[in-house]
Amino acid sequence: MKFAIAMLSIVAIASIIGTVIKQSEPYNNYLIQFGQFWFHIFESFDLYNIYQASWFLVILLFLVVSTSLCVSRNTPKILKSIVNFQGGLQPESLKKFKNYHEIEVKKSLAAIAKKIEANGFKIKKNTKSDLLIAKKGSLQKLGYIFTHLAIVVISIGGLLDGNMFFKFQQSIGSKVVETRNLKFSEVPLKSQLDKNNFSYRATLLLNETEQNNKALVRIKDGYLVQHLPFDIKLDKFHIEHYSTGQPKSFLSDLTITKDGKKYQETISVNKPFSMDGITIYQSDFQDGGSKINLSLISLFDQFKPISIQSQIFKQNEYKEGKNDYVFEFDDFREFNIFQIEDGNKLKTKNIGPSVVYKFRNNSGQALEYQTYQNPIPQNDKFFFMSGMRQDLQSEFRFLRIPADNDLSMDGYKNFVSNIRIKDNINKSVDELTKRSSSLVNAESKENFKNNTKEIYQIFLESGYSGIAKYIEDNVPEDQQEIIAESYIKIIYFISELLNQDLMNANLIPQDFIQDALNAYSDSFFYGPSPFLMLNDYEKIYASGLQLTKDPGKIWVYLGSLFLVLGIFCMIYVQEIRLWVIEKSKNKFAIAFASNRDHIDFENYCIDLVNKLKK
């Protein structure tokens, strides 16, 4: 029994973990969620597929064996005690009971027996003495049998759904988990499961009008292809949104074809459809290959904007000088919900579409980007934002490009073009030199011009980080902070002079120059990808379906019923036994016993004695 309790405790903890951690997700999702350190620790305990983990199934097997032995050993004793009235007690031993009473009533023992029977007791008289025996609540002992049977039955249900047959096939090498990214038709037979597979939990992603009879079973860092006994076709995917853009409801119109017969069904969240022991759930939705119209914008004014047409899950080649790159478009999100500051309050707002893509060079290395179509409000200003990260474990570092007064990028493109025109830079440096009252002779003015041009050129080639390195290498440490402030002011002043026409035409907002300089400097951390401007799109959805075949479900339901009955019997049914003996004429002794001796039981005994006295 101690062993069974220990195993039950482990199963309970494992079930909590299996509820908190979403099961059978792609391993990349867990890697992003938990990081490198915890990912490998959780993986070693198989927490990502805990209900089919070998150690979990072994515990269930031990529970079945251990608890079955307990039930088989104790059930005969329990059933015997239910029918046993314990009439072998001697009258003298009744005084040793805690709840012992003596009463005087002008009634016979038979009359008292009727009164006791009227209070729900079963009566038996000892033929060898004047001892009257009564009991009630014998079904309380059935609680032990029901609760232990519940553990056995639920554990059997868990074993049936544990995919043990596949584990046996894997152990002998007849089945192998596939880890390569292949089409269903290319997956080898050793990584395919027959349609008569005993139990599984598979996923299927369907675009509109697409049909398939194979699903994906995720196993650790790989997958298996599960053949289905019918074809599933997605006729139409429906989705409704709240005013904030968050999904309100989504459902799928399906056509299921089996043996030439077609069945039209509509499923939604919490409204699945079952056929041939397989239950089809509406689990989620994803992008199904949306069509996108993009513009490629050079962050350093190296080329004019280039228009490209593409599609999610497609690739576009891109050449820059001698370097060859590939755009890999991974996802398109029509709605992005952010918390935006509105005065002193945070307001939930849909900021519009975004594109997720990888920019891969010819050596196979890739950076991941997420770019938003619309300018995003921040502190009463608007910015075009695009995030970049080097790997899935890192956070996105965002490039924030200020929008002009028309909420477009034209102002920033003109700004970058203006600050890179050499003749205009020389004129601005001359203007700055004229305004500097500290320059008193031709030599100091010439030195100032040359130094200013050099500093500004460093900024154009490497941003503020280049300025910081220049100061670190050439300026004494005690003067670095002062010099840095001077250089920043010089860069700002020259950039302001270079973009005076934009300011005079009121094309750019206040503080635009400083934000634009920050964006230009951050562009050096952005990587080689040009900035992608999403112009237009055609959204295409794909419906995410989950298909489960779980023969153990009925056993879990039955075990849960046993558990409810067992707990009800043990908590709400109280076993009470009493013995009555006539000591002398009109004088009787009564003794009570119960499996739960508490103050309520004592009050019950006193109440029944008072009824007998009356």
HUPE-V104478 format. One line per field, one symbol per residue. ss: DSSP state (a for helix, b for strand, c for the rest). burial: I if it has 9 or more other C-alpha atoms within 8 Angstrom, else O. Layout:
ss=???
burial=???
//
This chain:
ss=caaaaaaaaaaaaaaaaaaaccccccaaaaaaaaaaaaaaaaaaccaaaaaacaaaaaaaaaaaaaaaaaaaaaaaaaaaaaacccccccaaaaaaccbbbbbbccccaaaaaaaaaacccbbbbcccccbbbbbbcaaaaaaaaaaaaaaaaaaaaaaacccaaaaaaaaacccccbcccccaaaccaaabbccccccbbbbbbbbcccbbbbbbbbbccbbbbbbbbbbbbbbbbbbbbcccccbbbbbbbbbbbbccbbbbbbbbccbcbbbccbbbbbbbbbbcccbbbbbbbccccccccbbbbbbcccbbbbbbccbbbbbbbbbbbcccbbbbbbccbbbbbbcccbbbbbbbbccccbbbbbbbcccbbbccbbbbbbbbbcccccccbbbbbbcccccccaaaaaaaaaaccaaaaaaaaaaaaaaccccccaaaaaaaaaaaaaaaaaaaaaaaaaaaaaaaaaccaaaaaaaaaaaaaaaaaaaaaacaaaaacccccccaaaaaaaaaaaaaacccccbbbbbbbbccbbbbbbbbbcccaaaaaaaaaaaaaaaaaaaacccbbbbbbbbbccbbbbbbbbccccaaaaaaaaaaaaaaac
burial=OOOIOOIIOOIOOIIOIIOOOOOIIIOOOIIIOIIOOOIOOIIOOIIIIIIIIOOIIOIIIOIIOIIIOIIOOOIOOIOOOIOOIOOOOOOOOIOOIOIIOOIOIOOOIOOIIOIIIOOOIOIOOIOOOIIIIIIIIIIIIIIIIIIIIIIIIIIIIIIIIIIIOOOOIIOOOOIOIIOOOOOOOOIOOOIIIOOOOOIIIIIIOIIIOIIIIIIIIIIIOIIIIIIIOIIIIIIIIOIOIOOIIIIOOIIIIIIIIIOOOOOOIOIIIOOIIOOOOIIIIIOOOOIIIIIIIIIIIIIOIOOOOOOOOIIIIIIOOOOOOOOIIIIIIIIIIOIIIOOIIOOOOIOIIIIIIIIIIIIIIIOOOIIIIIIIIOIIIIOOOIIIIIIIIOOIOOOOOOIIIIIIIOOIIOIIIOIIIIIOOOOIIIOIIIOIIOOOOOOOOOOIIOOIIOOIIOIIOIIOOIIOOIIIOOIIOOIOOOOIOOIIOOIOOIIIIIIIOIIOOIIOOOIIIOOIIOIIIOIIIIIIOIOOOOIIIIIOIOIIIIIIIIIIIIIIIOIIIIIIIIIIIIIIIIOOIIIIIIIIIIOOOIIIIIIIIIOOOOOOIIOOIOOOIOOIOO
//
